[in-house]
Amino acid sequence: MRNMILLAALFCLSLSAAQAQKWSDLTREEKLMKAKEFRAENQRFLKDSLGLSAEQMTDIDNVNICFLSTLDRIDRYGKDQATKEKYAKAVMDARWAQIDAIMGADKHKQYAVYLKNKIQAAMAKNKS
């Protein structure tokens, strides 16, 4: 569940655009640029503030790609919403454990706080 919240938060953060544009108003290219900008900032934080190695960051990328692909398959093939949610929870728990193993639980918590603060700041900026 925590991972789904993080993903939702990442999506919400990417919704904040210059001049308070709505995500739906952005072109595909603008959305891609926002996502790339968000990722670059996160990569800098992981490297500079948390001291993760290039190998750790690659492993995190691989975990995230696998996670998103699995969620897509669950959504596509799940029979009903309850089943989809059950499988998604299991996948989210597994992802959380993998990230803990890669970066350590303490750094993972620091990263979660960083993302939460970043998202809250973006949401506050959007409300202004």
Contacts in CASP RR format, 6 or more apart in sequence:
PFRMAT RR
TARGET T0000
AUTHOR 0000-0000-0000
METHOD contacts of the structure
MODEL  1
MRNMILLAALFCLSLSAAQAQKWSDLTREEKLMKAKEFRAENQRFLKDSL
GLSAEQMTDIDNVNICFLSTLDRIDRYGKDQATKEKYAKAVMDARWAQID
AIMGADKHKQYAVYLKNKIQAAMAKNKS
1 89 0 8 1.000
1 92 0 8 1.000
2 92 0 8 1.000
2 96 0 8 1.000
2 112 0 8 1.000
3 67 0 8 1.000
3 91 0 8 1.000
3 92 0 8 1.000
3 93 0 8 1.000
3 95 0 8 1.000
3 96 0 8 1.000
4 88 0 8 1.000
4 89 0 8 1.000
4 92 0 8 1.000
6 112 0 8 1.000
6 115 0 8 1.000
9 115 0 8 1.000
9 116 0 8 1.000
9 119 0 8 1.000
10 38 0 8 1.000
10 115 0 8 1.000
10 119 0 8 1.000
12 119 0 8 1.000
12 122 0 8 1.000
12 123 0 8 1.000
13 38 0 8 1.000
13 115 0 8 1.000
13 118 0 8 1.000
13 119 0 8 1.000
13 122 0 8 1.000
14 23 0 8 1.000
14 31 0 8 1.000
14 34 0 8 1.000
14 35 0 8 1.000
14 38 0 8 1.000
15 22 0 8 1.000
15 23 0 8 1.000
15 122 0 8 1.000
15 126 0 8 1.000
16 122 0 8 1.000
16 123 0 8 1.000
16 125 0 8 1.000
16 126 0 8 1.000
17 23 0 8 1.000
17 25 0 8 1.000
17 26 0 8 1.000
17 30 0 8 1.000
17 34 0 8 1.000
20 125 0 8 1.000
20 126 0 8 1.000
20 128 0 8 1.000
23 31 0 8 1.000
26 34 0 8 1.000
41 118 0 8 1.000
42 115 0 8 1.000
43 57 0 8 1.000
45 111 0 8 1.000
45 114 0 8 1.000
46 52 0 8 1.000
46 56 0 8 1.000
46 57 0 8 1.000
46 60 0 8 1.000
46 103 0 8 1.000
46 111 0 8 1.000
47 57 0 8 1.000
49 110 0 8 1.000
49 114 0 8 1.000
50 103 0 8 1.000
50 107 0 8 1.000
50 110 0 8 1.000
50 111 0 8 1.000
52 60 0 8 1.000
52 103 0 8 1.000
52 107 0 8 1.000
56 102 0 8 1.000
56 103 0 8 1.000
59 102 0 8 1.000
60 99 0 8 1.000
60 102 0 8 1.000
60 103 0 8 1.000
63 95 0 8 1.000
63 98 0 8 1.000
63 99 0 8 1.000
63 102 0 8 1.000
64 95 0 8 1.000
67 91 0 8 1.000
67 92 0 8 1.000
67 95 0 8 1.000
70 91 0 8 1.000
71 88 0 8 1.000
71 91 0 8 1.000
74 84 0 8 1.000
74 87 0 8 1.000
74 88 0 8 1.000
74 91 0 8 1.000
75 84 0 8 1.000
78 84 0 8 1.000
78 87 0 8 1.000
96 108 0 8 1.000
99 108 0 8 1.000
100 108 0 8 1.000
103 111 0 8 1.000
END
